Amino acid sequence: AYSLRGGQVFVSTHSPDFLNATQLDEVFWLVKQNGYTQIKRASQDEQIAAYMKDGDQMGYLWKQGFFDGVDPE
């Protein structure tokens, strides 16, 4: 309800099942590089976007290591 009123809700998870319930434009991840943290967007990752368009699920892509800079294990 809060997000429907214009607020933002951030959830941190490593759950593939939770990721399967998200949309491409709702997923971000953080990568630490050279002492700085970068925010990555699933919607701006061409490979993730293409697989999602073809019907793959976000959780599957997470488990297979498609999220740059993240080790799902």
Biopython code that builds the backbone (N, CA, C, O; Angstrom):
import numpy as np
from Bio.PDB.StructureBuilder import StructureBuilder

atoms = [
    (1, "ALA", "N", (0.827, -1.188, 0.000)),
    (1, "ALA", "CA", (0.000, 0.000, 0.000)),
    (1, "ALA", "C", (0.871, 1.250, 0.000)),
    (1, "ALA", "O", (0.559, 2.227, -0.682)),
    (2, "TYR", "N", (1.970, 1.223, 0.769)),
    (2, "TYR", "CA", (2.847, 2.389, 0.839)),
    (2, "TYR", "C", (3.401, 2.740, -0.536)),
    (2, "TYR", "O", (3.426, 3.909, -0.921)),
    (3, "SER", "N", (3.842, 1.734, -1.269)),
    (3, "SER", "CA", (4.421, 1.995, -2.590)),
    (3, "SER", "C", (3.378, 2.514, -3.571)),
    (3, "SER", "O", (3.719, 3.249, -4.498)),
    (4, "LEU", "N", (2.124, 2.149, -3.386)),
    (4, "LEU", "CA", (1.054, 2.636, -4.259)),
    (4, "LEU", "C", (0.806, 4.126, -4.059)),
    (4, "LEU", "O", (0.243, 4.785, -4.932)),
    (5, "ARG", "N", (1.223, 4.659, -2.916)),
    (5, "ARG", "CA", (1.064, 6.091, -2.636)),
    (5, "ARG", "C", (2.299, 6.883, -3.056)),
    (5, "ARG", "O", (2.404, 8.069, -2.742)),
    (6, "GLY", "N", (3.230, 6.249, -3.757)),
    (6, "GLY", "CA", (4.400, 6.954, -4.259)),
    (6, "GLY", "C", (5.662, 6.722, -3.459)),
    (6, "GLY", "O", (6.720, 7.232, -3.825)),
    (7, "GLY", "N", (5.581, 5.963, -2.372)),
    (7, "GLY", "CA", (6.769, 5.661, -1.582)),
    (7, "GLY", "C", (7.573, 4.550, -2.232)),
    (7, "GLY", "O", (7.078, 3.828, -3.098)),
    (8, "GLN", "N", (8.806, 4.425, -1.805)),
    (8, "GLN", "CA", (9.661, 3.357, -2.317)),
    (8, "GLN", "C", (9.870, 2.310, -1.239)),
    (8, "GLN", "O", (9.967, 2.627, -0.054)),
    (9, "VAL", "N", (9.935, 1.080, -1.663)),
    (9, "VAL", "CA", (10.195, -0.024, -0.753)),
    (9, "VAL", "C", (11.408, -0.782, -1.287)),
    (9, "VAL", "O", (11.426, -1.194, -2.447)),
    (10, "PHE", "N", (12.418, -0.965, -0.444)),
    (10, "PHE", "CA", (13.606, -1.713, -0.829)),
    (10, "PHE", "C", (13.634, -3.024, -0.061)),
    (10, "PHE", "O", (13.449, -3.043, 1.156)),
    (11, "VAL", "N", (13.864, -4.109, -0.768)),
    (11, "VAL", "CA", (13.960, -5.427, -0.154)),
    (11, "VAL", "C", (15.302, -6.022, -0.566)),
    (11, "VAL", "O", (15.658, -6.012, -1.744)),
    (12, "SER", "N", (16.026, -6.526, 0.389)),
    (12, "SER", "CA", (17.287, -7.206, 0.113)),
    (12, "SER", "C", (17.055, -8.708, 0.219)),
    (12, "SER", "O", (16.529, -9.193, 1.220)),
    (13, "THR", "N", (17.454, -9.444, -0.824)),
    (13, "THR", "CA", (17.217, -10.884, -0.819)),
    (13, "THR", "C", (18.247, -11.607, -1.669)),
    (13, "THR", "O", (18.857, -11.019, -2.563)),
    (14, "HIS", "N", (18.430, -12.861, -1.387)),
    (14, "HIS", "CA", (19.175, -13.768, -2.255)),
    (14, "HIS", "C", (18.257, -14.906, -2.672)),
    (14, "HIS", "O", (18.721, -15.937, -3.159)),
    (15, "SER", "N", (16.965, -14.723, -2.483)),
    (15, "SER", "CA", (15.985, -15.771, -2.750)),
    (15, "SER", "C", (15.582, -15.796, -4.224)),
    (15, "SER", "O", (14.978, -14.839, -4.709)),
    (16, "PRO", "N", (15.903, -16.869, -4.944)),
    (16, "PRO", "CA", (15.463, -16.988, -6.334)),
    (16, "PRO", "C", (13.936, -16.963, -6.451)),
    (16, "PRO", "O", (13.397, -16.429, -7.420)),
    (17, "ASP", "N", (13.244, -17.534, -5.475)),
    (17, "ASP", "CA", (11.779, -17.533, -5.520)),
    (17, "ASP", "C", (11.224, -16.118, -5.428)),
    (17, "ASP", "O", (10.276, -15.776, -6.134)),
    (18, "PHE", "N", (11.803, -15.299, -4.570)),
    (18, "PHE", "CA", (11.367, -13.904, -4.469)),
    (18, "PHE", "C", (11.657, -13.176, -5.777)),
    (18, "PHE", "O", (10.812, -12.434, -6.277)),
    (19, "LEU", "N", (12.846, -13.385, -6.330)),
    (19, "LEU", "CA", (13.202, -12.729, -7.588)),
    (19, "LEU", "C", (12.262, -13.121, -8.723)),
    (19, "LEU", "O", (12.007, -12.317, -9.620)),
    (20, "ASN", "N", (11.746, -14.342, -8.694)),
    (20, "ASN", "CA", (10.815, -14.781, -9.735)),
    (20, "ASN", "C", (9.515, -13.987, -9.719)),
    (20, "ASN", "O", (8.783, -13.982, -10.708)),
    (21, "ALA", "N", (9.222, -13.321, -8.618)),
    (21, "ALA", "CA", (7.985, -12.544, -8.501)),
    (21, "ALA", "C", (8.191, -11.074, -8.860)),
    (21, "ALA", "O", (7.283, -10.262, -8.682)),
    (22, "THR", "N", (9.378, -10.724, -9.364)),
    (22, "THR", "CA", (9.666, -9.325, -9.678)),
    (22, "THR", "C", (9.636, -9.071, -11.182)),
    (22, "THR", "O", (9.700, -9.994, -11.995)),
    (23, "GLN", "N", (9.536, -7.799, -11.518)),
    (23, "GLN", "CA", (9.614, -7.352, -12.905)),
    (23, "GLN", "C", (11.041, -6.874, -13.188)),
    (23, "GLN", "O", (11.781, -6.529, -12.266)),
    (24, "LEU", "N", (11.411, -6.858, -14.435)),
    (24, "LEU", "CA", (12.763, -6.482, -14.848)),
    (24, "LEU", "C", (13.170, -5.115, -14.295)),
    (24, "LEU", "O", (14.298, -4.944, -13.835)),
    (25, "ASP", "N", (12.265, -4.150, -14.337)),
    (25, "ASP", "CA", (12.604, -2.793, -13.898)),
    (25, "ASP", "C", (12.586, -2.621, -12.382)),
    (25, "ASP", "O", (12.823, -1.518, -11.888)),
    (26, "GLU", "N", (12.310, -3.684, -11.639)),
    (26, "GLU", "CA", (12.262, -3.608, -10.182)),
    (26, "GLU", "C", (13.529, -4.144, -9.514)),
    (26, "GLU", "O", (13.658, -4.071, -8.292)),
    (27, "VAL", "N", (14.460, -4.677, -10.294)),
    (27, "VAL", "CA", (15.608, -5.367, -9.701)),
    (27, "VAL", "C", (16.897, -4.567, -9.890)),
    (27, "VAL", "O", (17.265, -4.178, -10.999)),
    (28, "PHE", "N", (17.561, -4.341, -8.764)),
    (28, "PHE", "CA", (18.857, -3.676, -8.713)),
    (28, "PHE", "C", (19.775, -4.555, -7.878)),
    (28, "PHE", "O", (19.302, -5.316, -7.034)),
    (29, "TRP", "N", (21.069, -4.460, -8.099)),
    (29, "TRP", "CA", (22.004, -5.143, -7.209)),
    (29, "TRP", "C", (23.241, -4.269, -7.037)),
    (29, "TRP", "O", (23.530, -3.402, -7.861)),
    (30, "LEU", "N", (23.956, -4.514, -5.958)),
    (30, "LEU", "CA", (25.119, -3.713, -5.611)),
    (30, "LEU", "C", (26.388, -4.515, -5.844)),
    (30, "LEU", "O", (26.453, -5.706, -5.541)),
    (31, "VAL", "N", (27.399, -3.839, -6.389)),
    (31, "VAL", "CA", (28.695, -4.464, -6.644)),
    (31, "VAL", "C", (29.775, -3.540, -6.095)),
    (31, "VAL", "O", (29.815, -2.353, -6.419)),
    (32, "LYS", "N", (30.644, -4.094, -5.264)),
    (32, "LYS", "CA", (31.760, -3.311, -4.743)),
    (32, "LYS", "C", (32.942, -3.474, -5.685)),
    (32, "LYS", "O", (33.356, -4.589, -6.002)),
    (33, "GLN", "N", (33.483, -2.329, -6.131)),
    (33, "GLN", "CA", (34.582, -2.357, -7.088)),
    (33, "GLN", "C", (35.538, -1.214, -6.770)),
    (33, "GLN", "O", (35.135, -0.052, -6.718)),
    (34, "ASN", "N", (36.800, -1.551, -6.558)),
    (34, "ASN", "CA", (37.833, -0.554, -6.252)),
    (34, "ASN", "C", (37.467, 0.308, -5.047)),
    (34, "ASN", "O", (37.748, 1.506, -5.032)),
    (35, "GLY", "N", (36.847, -0.290, -4.049)),
    (35, "GLY", "CA", (36.495, 0.430, -2.835)),
    (35, "GLY", "C", (35.207, 1.227, -2.908)),
    (35, "GLY", "O", (34.847, 1.894, -1.938)),
    (36, "TYR", "N", (34.509, 1.179, -4.022)),
    (36, "TYR", "CA", (33.257, 1.906, -4.193)),
    (36, "TYR", "C", (32.128, 0.928, -4.495)),
    (36, "TYR", "O", (32.356, -0.159, -5.027)),
    (37, "THR", "N", (30.934, 1.323, -4.156)),
    (37, "THR", "CA", (29.767, 0.494, -4.442)),
    (37, "THR", "C", (29.054, 1.035, -5.669)),
    (37, "THR", "O", (28.758, 2.227, -5.750)),
    (38, "GLN", "N", (28.780, 0.159, -6.619)),
    (38, "GLN", "CA", (28.037, 0.528, -7.824)),
    (38, "GLN", "C", (26.660, -0.112, -7.774)),
    (38, "GLN", "O", (26.499, -1.240, -7.306)),
    (39, "ILE", "N", (25.678, 0.620, -8.260)),
    (39, "ILE", "CA", (24.321, 0.086, -8.365)),
    (39, "ILE", "C", (24.117, -0.377, -9.799)),
    (39, "ILE", "O", (24.314, 0.388, -10.743)),
    (40, "LYS", "N", (23.725, -1.619, -9.950)),
    (40, "LYS", "CA", (23.443, -2.188, -11.273)),
    (40, "LYS", "C", (21.934, -2.371, -11.403)),
    (40, "LYS", "O", (21.256, -2.688, -10.426)),
    (41, "ARG", "N", (21.417, -2.172, -12.600)),
    (41, "ARG", "CA", (19.990, -2.343, -12.877)),
    (41, "ARG", "C", (19.799, -3.510, -13.837)),
    (41, "ARG", "O", (20.448, -3.585, -14.880)),
    (42, "ALA", "N", (18.919, -4.402, -13.477)),
    (42, "ALA", "CA", (18.636, -5.534, -14.363)),
    (42, "ALA", "C", (18.113, -5.044, -15.708)),
    (42, "ALA", "O", (18.417, -5.632, -16.746)),
    (43, "SER", "N", (17.333, -3.976, -15.695)),
    (43, "SER", "CA", (16.745, -3.466, -16.938)),
    (43, "SER", "C", (17.792, -2.904, -17.891)),
    (43, "SER", "O", (17.523, -2.776, -19.086)),
    (44, "GLN", "N", (18.975, -2.567, -17.394)),
    (44, "GLN", "CA", (20.033, -2.030, -18.245)),
    (44, "GLN", "C", (21.060, -3.084, -18.646)),
    (44, "GLN", "O", (22.011, -2.787, -19.369)),
    (45, "ASP", "N", (20.869, -4.302, -18.180)),
    (45, "ASP", "CA", (21.755, -5.399, -18.560)),
    (45, "ASP", "C", (21.134, -6.092, -19.772)),
    (45, "ASP", "O", (20.101, -6.751, -19.655)),
    (46, "GLU", "N", (21.764, -5.940, -20.927)),
    (46, "GLU", "CA", (21.185, -6.449, -22.177)),
    (46, "GLU", "C", (20.944, -7.950, -22.144)),
    (46, "GLU", "O", (19.934, -8.429, -22.659)),
    (47, "GLN", "N", (21.865, -8.694, -21.540)),
    (47, "GLN", "CA", (21.728, -10.147, -21.501)),
    (47, "GLN", "C", (20.546, -10.563, -20.618)),
    (47, "GLN", "O", (19.743, -11.407, -21.015)),
    (48, "ILE", "N", (20.442, -9.981, -19.438)),
    (48, "ILE", "CA", (19.323, -10.303, -18.546)),
    (48, "ILE", "C", (18.006, -9.910, -19.202)),
    (48, "ILE", "O", (17.047, -10.681, -19.180)),
    (49, "ALA", "N", (17.954, -8.713, -19.786)),
    (49, "ALA", "CA", (16.725, -8.244, -20.433)),
    (49, "ALA", "C", (16.309, -9.178, -21.567)),
    (49, "ALA", "O", (15.123, -9.470, -21.724)),
    (50, "ALA", "N", (17.272, -9.647, -22.356)),
    (50, "ALA", "CA", (16.955, -10.540, -23.472)),
    (50, "ALA", "C", (16.413, -11.877, -22.978)),
    (50, "ALA", "O", (15.437, -12.394, -23.522)),
    (51, "TYR", "N", (17.042, -12.432, -21.952)),
    (51, "TYR", "CA", (16.556, -13.702, -21.404)),
    (51, "TYR", "C", (15.162, -13.552, -20.797)),
    (51, "TYR", "O", (14.317, -14.435, -20.942)),
    (52, "MET", "N", (14.930, -12.438, -20.123)),
    (52, "MET", "CA", (13.599, -12.203, -19.538)),
    (52, "MET", "C", (12.551, -12.074, -20.648)),
    (52, "MET", "O", (11.438, -12.582, -20.517)),
    (53, "LYS", "N", (12.908, -11.404, -21.724)),
    (53, "LYS", "CA", (11.985, -11.249, -22.850)),
    (53, "LYS", "C", (11.640, -12.605, -23.461)),
    (53, "LYS", "O", (10.529, -12.813, -23.949)),
    (54, "ASP", "N", (12.608, -13.525, -23.429)),
    (54, "ASP", "CA", (12.390, -14.871, -23.967)),
    (54, "ASP", "C", (11.665, -15.795, -22.995)),
    (54, "ASP", "O", (11.400, -16.954, -23.315)),
    (55, "GLY", "N", (11.342, -15.275, -21.798)),
    (55, "GLY", "CA", (10.542, -16.055, -20.864)),
    (55, "GLY", "C", (11.272, -16.645, -19.673)),
    (55, "GLY", "O", (10.656, -17.309, -18.839)),
    (56, "ASP", "N", (12.583, -16.412, -19.577)),
    (56, "ASP", "CA", (13.302, -16.909, -18.400)),
    (56, "ASP", "C", (12.873, -16.134, -17.162)),
    (56, "ASP", "O", (12.367, -15.017, -17.260)),
    (57, "GLN", "N", (13.079, -16.735, -16.005)),
    (57, "GLN", "CA", (12.723, -16.090, -14.748)),
    (57, "GLN", "C", (13.963, -15.491, -14.095)),
    (57, "GLN", "O", (15.073, -16.007, -14.227)),
    (58, "MET", "N", (13.740, -14.383, -13.384)),
    (58, "MET", "CA", (14.832, -13.663, -12.745)),
    (58, "MET", "C", (15.604, -14.555, -11.768)),
    (58, "MET", "O", (16.832, -14.493, -11.718)),
    (59, "GLY", "N", (14.906, -15.371, -11.002)),
    (59, "GLY", "CA", (15.561, -16.247, -10.030)),
    (59, "GLY", "C", (16.479, -17.259, -10.692)),
    (59, "GLY", "O", (17.554, -17.561, -10.172)),
    (60, "TYR", "N", (16.063, -17.782, -11.832)),
    (60, "TYR", "CA", (16.903, -18.722, -12.584)),
    (60, "TYR", "C", (18.178, -18.019, -13.047)),
    (60, "TYR", "O", (19.273, -18.569, -12.933)),
    (61, "LEU", "N", (18.031, -16.807, -13.567)),
    (61, "LEU", "CA", (19.197, -16.059, -14.043)),
    (61, "LEU", "C", (20.153, -15.750, -12.895)),
    (61, "LEU", "O", (21.371, -15.768, -13.067)),
    (62, "TRP", "N", (19.585, -15.464, -11.717)),
    (62, "TRP", "CA", (20.405, -15.228, -10.522)),
    (62, "TRP", "C", (21.220, -16.479, -10.184)),
    (62, "TRP", "O", (22.431, -16.404, -9.977)),
    (63, "LYS", "N", (20.546, -17.622, -10.129)),
    (63, "LYS", "CA", (21.220, -18.870, -9.763)),
    (63, "LYS", "C", (22.287, -19.259, -10.783)),
    (63, "LYS", "O", (23.276, -19.901, -10.426)),
    (64, "GLN", "N", (22.101, -18.882, -12.040)),
    (64, "GLN", "CA", (23.054, -19.229, -13.092)),
    (64, "GLN", "C", (24.209, -18.233, -13.197)),
    (64, "GLN", "O", (25.109, -18.422, -14.015)),
    (65, "GLY", "N", (24.196, -17.177, -12.380)),
    (65, "GLY", "CA", (25.316, -16.242, -12.344)),
    (65, "GLY", "C", (25.298, -15.151, -13.393)),
    (65, "GLY", "O", (26.355, -14.637, -13.759)),
    (66, "PHE", "N", (24.130, -14.784, -13.887)),
    (66, "PHE", "CA", (24.043, -13.747, -14.911)),
    (66, "PHE", "C", (24.167, -12.328, -14.357)),
    (66, "PHE", "O", (24.290, -11.374, -15.125)),
    (67, "PHE", "N", (24.137, -12.180, -13.027)),
    (67, "PHE", "CA", (24.239, -10.860, -12.419)),
    (67, "PHE", "C", (25.714, -10.515, -12.238)),
    (67, "PHE", "O", (26.385, -11.068, -11.367)),
    (68, "ASP", "N", (26.207, -9.609, -13.055)),
    (68, "ASP", "CA", (27.613, -9.230, -13.091)),
    (68, "ASP", "C", (28.122, -8.826, -11.707)),
    (68, "ASP", "O", (27.527, -7.986, -11.033)),
    (69, "GLY", "N", (29.234, -9.441, -11.298)),
    (69, "GLY", "CA", (29.858, -9.081, -10.038)),
    (69, "GLY", "C", (29.291, -9.770, -8.818)),
    (69, "GLY", "O", (29.691, -9.457, -7.697)),
    (70, "VAL", "N", (28.362, -10.706, -9.006)),
    (70, "VAL", "CA", (27.706, -11.381, -7.882)),
    (70, "VAL", "C", (27.919, -12.885, -7.996)),
    (70, "VAL", "O", (27.781, -13.465, -9.073)),
    (71, "ASP", "N", (28.255, -13.502, -6.880)),
    (71, "ASP", "CA", (28.377, -14.956, -6.819)),
    (71, "ASP", "C", (27.160, -15.490, -6.078)),
    (71, "ASP", "O", (27.055, -15.298, -4.867)),
    (72, "PRO", "N", (26.239, -16.155, -6.766)),
    (72, "PRO", "CA", (24.996, -16.604, -6.126)),
    (72, "PRO", "C", (25.195, -17.697, -5.086)),
    (72, "PRO", "O", (24.265, -18.005, -4.341)),
    (73, "GLU", "N", (26.362, -18.280, -5.016)),
    (73, "GLU", "CA", (26.632, -19.330, -4.021)),
    (73, "GLU", "C", (26.976, -18.660, -2.749)),
    (73, "GLU", "O", (27.246, -19.329, -1.752)),
]
sb = StructureBuilder()
sb.init_structure("model")
sb.init_model(0)
sb.init_chain("A")
sb.init_seg("    ")
for serial, (resi, resn, name, xyz) in enumerate(atoms, 1):
    if name == "N":
        sb.init_residue(resn, " ", resi, " ")
    sb.init_atom(name, np.array(xyz, "f"), 0.0, 1.0, " ", f" {name:<3s}", serial, name[0])
structure = sb.get_structure()
